Amino acid sequence: MTTYKEIFGKYVKNYSSDPTADAEGQVWYNTTSGTFKSVVAGAAWSSGSPLNTARGFIGGFGTQTESLAFGGASPYVSATEEYNGSGWSNGGNLNTTRSPYAKGGFGIQTAAVAVGGYTSTTTTNSTEKYDGTSWTASTNYPVSYLGIGGAGTQTTGLAFGGAPTVPYPGQTTTNEFDGTSWTAGGSMGSGRATLGAAGTQTTGLGFGGFPNGPASGSNATEEYDGSTWTSSNNMPISVGGLAGFGTQTSAISAGGSTSSFFASTGLVTTTMSYDGTNWTTSPANMGTTRGALGGAGANSNSGLAFGGRNVATAYVSTTEEYNFASTIITAAAWASGGALNNNRNFNAGAGTQTAGLIFGAPSTNGTTPSPAGSVESYNGTSWTNGPNMGTKRTRLAGAGTQTAALGAGGYSNPPNLPNQTSTEEYDGSAWSPGGALNTGRQTFYGSGTQTAGLVFGSTTSTEAYNGTSWTTVNSLNTGRGGIAGAGTQTATLAFGGFPASTATESWNGTSWTTVNSLNTARGILGGAGTQTLALAFGGLVPPSTSQTATESWDGTNWVTAPSLGTARYGLSGFGTQSSGLAAGGSSPYKATEEFTGETSADNVKTITTS
């Protein structure tokens, strides 16, 4: 009999608290609880960051950390998006606007092929190749089909099934792609469209789909060996319009519909796993019921499902990650925090998620400050009123910490116009005057500390503070109000702006450099984090569309992140990228939300004999 030591190279150890496991199956004895424990693998779906463009009948492939989504209907779009394991960023648009109605191609994020689809009026045979930046027209597919399944790479691809019209019927057609031209392959045994697909050109897998229009799904499974399709064991349920990904011996089917993705019945959250012989229904259901969705993944251990159509909400931007692993992933999310004591909009903030400060005159419209410039401090649970600022104002900039904050500029009602130049410093108990700004301004942003601060926006002007006085330094490239930012006096990121800007600029202590843009244009938004790890949230798209959109910055690109629970603009933001705080803003004016980044932990189970 093989011993535990022979398997793991160590004896069962004693611990007073559960350790970080080295591998699945590791066993230890917890002396505190008096039990043996181990780490086990399990299947689970977790929420991912949403697509920038909500859509269904979407094309997609790749892996969980390098996925591509393209085309779709919401209505018909040419938009392409790339997923990096955390969020989506916009890529180059398709040349032919279309809805693939299925996987609609093959490849990886930087070397992909899109095949066929529906243009809103007719099916198309358009083929395009993607290089990670832009799409280029390639040799047309031999027939104009929608709902085509795809497998393989950009230079050794496989396209199969599909339909010539809406509604269908499903076809058995197979074609192979060598990077330049198409060659006929062996016909499928069962004609269908909007089917699941996985594998390569010589080890392909086709499953599910709709044989005769979106009326009744199929459970048929077929394997391709490079020339011939062979029937394999059926799926547990008949489903079409599903997300499919993986390999011929390790594949996943997720979601879809047993009858029609246009009806209120038939949509499923079911997940099924294929091992090369049999399908097994997973205990892990998707969190959102939907069909006509996209999927990507390397095998049955990890994948991604995105977009789709949910009858209750029509087209969705929802993304979910699938994992079969020995770790439990808790998705990043916003959660409600303690409500502010005063209605607030266009105020400033400083500090962290558990030691925050919001200041400026309470206001709901940003132009009519209440009589006192009250302050509130946050302890991670609730807000407490603090001392008033010396000058009543709103639309001001803030920087620093809860006990060493800086407030500058802003707007006050007559007779205190024009825009304020006054600066005040807070020591945790009282405000005192600081050096005046060189340029009076409002609806701008601050970063850094009380003794090393930076303000920017409203105009192109930028000013730096040394704890005593302000000095004008090099200007922004694009002057704009309603801007947000994150960072320090020598390393700051500025983003967004009013009326609706995607502009992002990086400050190195000397000058501003234009860098990659936000995905969603907006102004009067919130920001948190640092120059290389920032968070942008909320905002306004004129004339009156409040935003919930959140984006995460990795030092190079913006990608989508979980959305705020409440759409608003004029809110205050502070904290870090993984522990941020959003407070106040357009109705509801007292709302607070806390952001927590994705975390993971070992899936520890107690060993019992029962």
Secondary structure, 3 states (H helix, E strand, C coil): CCCHHHHHCCCCEEECCCCCCCCCCCEEEECCCCEEEEECCEEEEEEECCCCCCCECCEEEECCCCEEEECCECCECCCEEEECCCCEEECCCCCCCCECCCCCEEEECCEEEEECCECCCCECCCEEEECCCCEEECCCCCCCCECCEEEECCCCEEEECCECCCCCCCCCCEEEECCCCEEECCCCCCCCECCEEEECCCCEEEECCECCCCCCCCCCEEEECCCCEEEECCCCCCCECCEEEEECCEEEEECCECCCCCCCCCECCCEEEECCCCEEECCCCCCCCCECCEEEEEECCEEEEECCEECCCEECCCEEEEEEECEEEECCEEEECCCCCCCCCCCEEEECCCCEEEECCCCCCCCCCCCCEEEEEECCCCEEEEEEECCCCECCEEEECCCCEEEECCECCCCCCCCCCCEEEECCCCEEEECCCCCCCCCCEEEECCCCEEEECCCCCEEEECCCCEEEECCCCCCCCCCEEEECCCCEEEECCCCCECCEEEECCCCEEEECCCCCCEECCEEEECCCCEEEECCEECCCEECCCEEEECCCCEEEECCCCCCCCCCEEEECCCEEEEECCCCCCCCEEEEECCEEEECEEECCCC
